Amino acid sequence: MIADSPANPREERLVVKMSDLEAVVLPRLLGTVFHVTTALALEGIKTSGFIRSNQDGQLAYTFPQSQNNYGRQLGYVCLFDLRDVPEERLRESLSKFHFLQPTKADPVFLFLDTSEYGKLVPWTVAPAGAMAIPFVETWFPGDLPVTALTDALSVTVDGDDADSAYRGIMRGLQRDRERLIDTGLVRIEARTAVELSTRAMEWARIAQDAGLHVDQGWEEGRVEKSDAGFRISLHAERIQVEIRPEPCPSCGNELRSHVLEWQSISIRGQPFFPATLDCMRCGYSRPILEPGDGAPAPLLDELTPAEWDKAYGQMMATWRRGFVSEERFLAAYHELYGDDDSLMKAWRLRG
């Protein structure tokens, strides 16, 4: 092992259970800029004195998509920038690019010195269609010297036991409970049947408080023996209230939804599609945002003004493309909304 020196970052070691990885490690990453690698790769970095851009593809990729990454192709080093990322964008990035442990190997996080931040190239410079991770990626131009790093956090990820798995299940339920449509089958374990009962009933209480129907809760007869002691499977779902079709305001006929574009709009990490509500009898039509699979429609009522402008501005931009001229678009708009120009402003402000 190469000892720490002015040319090598200070190294801290941490052992974490798999289900505790986000709760323990993510707070250490927020507000920083870092590179994710492995212990084996770190030795090579220390020896060479650089994190190589891997522009020539001679090194192994930590992330599979790195091969086509916009920054790598320019000879940049890929970094994560978590200095100012909205919660929903961070959650979306974690679900798509699990940077807490991107490979089976244990991760090592190398932190960039704040004095180097002025050199960073933001993800926003990437042209449309280029491979870049929105909101959380940045690049260092050229090979990154280890002298530009301050610390290294080496994480050993251990397999879960009954306690850590339960902690992970409960954190996930607490975080997602308002948006959950179906929890899927959740397996909880404990050393004793009494402890299992306590855990199962606490899980059910939180699910019920979120408006979910628990159809498989605590039942002593469903308890099974396990290596950890005892286990039980739980399940809850949101009972969907039947929504009656909206009537046409002109003739009263049932309105039907038609998606305009199968490229979804991400709203707080949930997919919505630009669509129209159409009347097949009189021809009435107006634009709407149609929830994708699992997206909660009530979310649209919770948007901040800036989120509302962005989402509905994108919807209006899609609707506008269906008109052959600006004149016809404006005429259709005013026929629907009269003097209410809120959607028109959102369309002009979209970005």
N, C-alpha and C positions, 0 to 999 in steps of 0.2 A: 504494500500500500504506500503510495506516495504521500508524505506528510504534508499537512497544510503549510503554506508559505505565503508570502505576499503575492505570489503568482497563482495561488490556488484558493478557492473559496472555503470558508469555514464550513465544516460538515457536521450536521446534526442527524442522529439516527432515531427513528420512531417505529414502534411496532403497533399495528392497528388491526383490529378485526375488520373483515370485509364490510359488514353492515355499518360499521362506525366510520368508514373511510371519509364520507362526505362531512359528517358532523365534526370530525377531528381535524381533517386536513384542509378542507375548503376555507375555513376562517383564516388559516395561515396564508392563503394565497390571495385573498381579497385585498385590493389596494396595491398589488405588486405587479411587476412584469417578470415573467419567468419562462424558462425552456424546460421541456419535459424530456428526460432521457432514461437510461437504465444504468445500473451500477457498472456493468461491463463497459458500456460506452463512456462512462465518466472517467474511467482509467485512461482510455485513449485520448479523451479531451485534455486531461491533466498532462499527459505525456507530450502531446503536440502543442499545448498552450492555446488551443483554439477550439471553439465549436464550429465545425466546418459547415458551409452552406449546403454541401452535397449536391451542387449544381450538376456534377457529372454522374450522379447516381451510383457512386462506388460504395457508399455506406448503406447500411440497413436503414429502413424507414421505421421510425417509431409509430407513425400513423400511416395506414395504407394509402390514404388520399394524398400524402405528401409528394408522391411521385409526380402528380400533376399540379402541385401547388404553384400559384402565380409567383410568390416571392422566391421560392426555391429555384424556379426556372430563370430568375434574374440574378441568381447568385446571392440571395439573402438568406439569413437564418430565421426560421420560424419561431415566434414567441407568442405567448398568451399575455394579454393585457387586461387585467381585472381591476383597473383603477377606478373605472366609472361605468359599470355595466348594470342596466336595469334588471331587477330580479327576474322578470319573465324572460328576458333575453339570455341571462345566465342559465336559467333552468332549461331553456330550449337548446343551448349549446351543450350542456351536460348530457342531455338525452341523445344528441346526435354524435357528439365527439367527446367520449368519456375520458377527459384529460386527467382525471384522478388516477386512473390505471388503464392506459390505452392498450397495453399488451398484457400477456400472461406474466411477463417479468415484473418484478417490483419496481415502482417508479422512483426516479430521483428528480427533484425540482431544483433548478439552478436559477437564482434570483439576480436580476440585472441591477447594477448600481444606479441609483436615481440620477446621478450625474450624466448618465448615458441616455436618458430619456429623450433628449432633444434630437438625437440621431434617428429615432425610430420612424419607420415608414408605415402609416396607418393602412388598414384593410380597405379603406374607402378609395384608394388609388387604383384598385384592381378594376379593369373594365368589366362590363356586363358579360356574364357567361364564364369568367375566369374562376379557377378554383381558389377560393378564399373562405375563411370562416368569419361570417359577419359578426360584428360587435365585440368579439373577443380576441381576434388575431391581430398581430402586428409583426413587423419584420425589422431586423437589424441589417443594414446594407453591408454585404461582404461577410467574411468570416469574423466571428465574434471572439475576441481575446478573453481568456479567463481572468485577466486583470480587470475586466469590466463587470465581473461577477462579485457579489458580496458573500453569499451563503449558498449552501447546498443542503437540501432536506431529503435524506434517504429514507424511504418508507418501506418497511416490510409488512406485507399484507397477509395476515393469517386467516385461515378459514373460520367461519362462524361457529360459535357454540349456541346453545339454546338461549342464553341471555342476550348476546349481541344480535342474534337474528330477531329476537322479540323487540329490541330497541329499534332496529331498522324498520320493522313492520309498523311500529307505532309512530315513528317519525314520518314515514310515508303517508300514513293515514291522516295524521294531523295536518300535514302540508297540503294534501290533495283532496281532503274530504268534501269540500264544497263543489268540486268539479267531478267527483267520481260518479260514473253511471253504474258501474259494476266493479266490485272489488276483486272478482275472480276468487278462486279457492285459496284461502290463506291458511297456512299450517303453522300452529303455535305449539311450542314445546316447553316443558318445565321439569324440574327434578321431582316434584311431588304433585299429586293430584290436587291438593289444596291450592298450591301456587298456580297450577294450570287453570283452575277455576277462576282465580282472581284475575289472571291475565286475559282470559277469554271474555269475562264480563266487562273488563275495562275497555277492551277493543270494541265490544258490542255497544257500550254506552256512547263512545265517541262516534261510532257509525250512526247510531240512532239520533244523536244530537245534530248530525249533519243532514238529517232527513232521509237516511237510507233505511230500507227495510231489511232487517236481519232475518234471513230464513234458515240459516244454520248457525246457531249460537251455542251457548254452553248447554250441553246435554251429557250427563254422566255416562249414559249408555253408548255414546259415540267416542269415548276416550279410548285410545290405543296405547299399548306399551311401545317405547322407542328406546334407542341407545341412550338418549339424554334422560330418560325416565318415563314421561308420558307426553302424548301429543293429541291434538284435536284439530280438525279442519273447520274453518269458519267461512261464511259467505254472506254478503249483503249486496243489495242492488237498489237503485233508485226507481221507484214505481213511476212509470211514465203516465202522466195524465193525458188522456185523449184530447187532442186539440182539434176543435171543429174548424173546418176550412173557412177562411175569411170570405165574406160575400163581396161581390163587386159593388163599389159605391154607386155605379151608374145604373145597373140593371138587376143587382141582387144575385146573379149567377155565381157559382163557386169559382174562386180564383185558384189557378194552378201555378206552381213554381217551375221555371225553366232556367237552367244554368246557362249563363252567357259565355263563360270561359272556365275551362277545367284547370286553370292555374289558380290555386287558392291564395287567399290573403291571410297572412299570419297575424292574428290578433291575440296578444298575450299568450303566444305559443299555441293557439288553437286555430284550426283551419276553417275559413269561411270563403264561400264562393260568390262572386258577382252573379246575380240572377235577376229575373223579373217575375212579378206576379201578374199573370195574364188571364183575361176573361175570354173564353172561347165563343161567347155569344155576341158581345158588343165591341170587342177589340180593345177594351181598357187594358193598360199595361203600365207598371211602374217598377223602378229598380229596387232591389232589396239585397241584403247580405244573407245568404243561405248557409246555416251551420253545416260543416262537414261532419264525418263520423266522429261521435263522441264530443263534439264541441257544444257547450251549453249555450243555448240561445239567450238566456238572461244576461250573459256576459256583456252583450251589446248595450245593456242599460247601465252598466257600471263604468263605462269608459270615461277617462278624463277628457276635457275639451280637445287637447292636442291629439289624443288617441282617436277620438271621434272624427276629427277633421281628416286625419290620415286615412283611416279605414274607409270612410264614406267618400272621401276624395278619390280613392282608388276605384271604388265601386262606380262612381259617376264617370270616371275616365273610361271604364270599360263600356258603360252604357252609351257614352258619346260616340264610340266607334261604330255603333249600329246606325248612325244617321249620315246621310250622304252630304249634308251641309250643316254649317253652324246655324243657319237660319232655322232649319227644321228642328235641330236639337233644342234651340232656345224656345221655339214655339211649343214643343212637347213639354219642356220643363215648366213653362209658365201655365200651361193648361192643367198640369198636375198640381203645382205648388203655388200658383198665383204670385203674390209679392214676397213670399217666404224665400229668401235667398241664401239660407244656411247651407244647403247642399251645393249651391253654386259657389259659395265661398270655399267650401271644403274642396271642391274640384280644382279651384284655382290655387289653393294652398298645398295641394298634395305634394308629397316628396318622400 
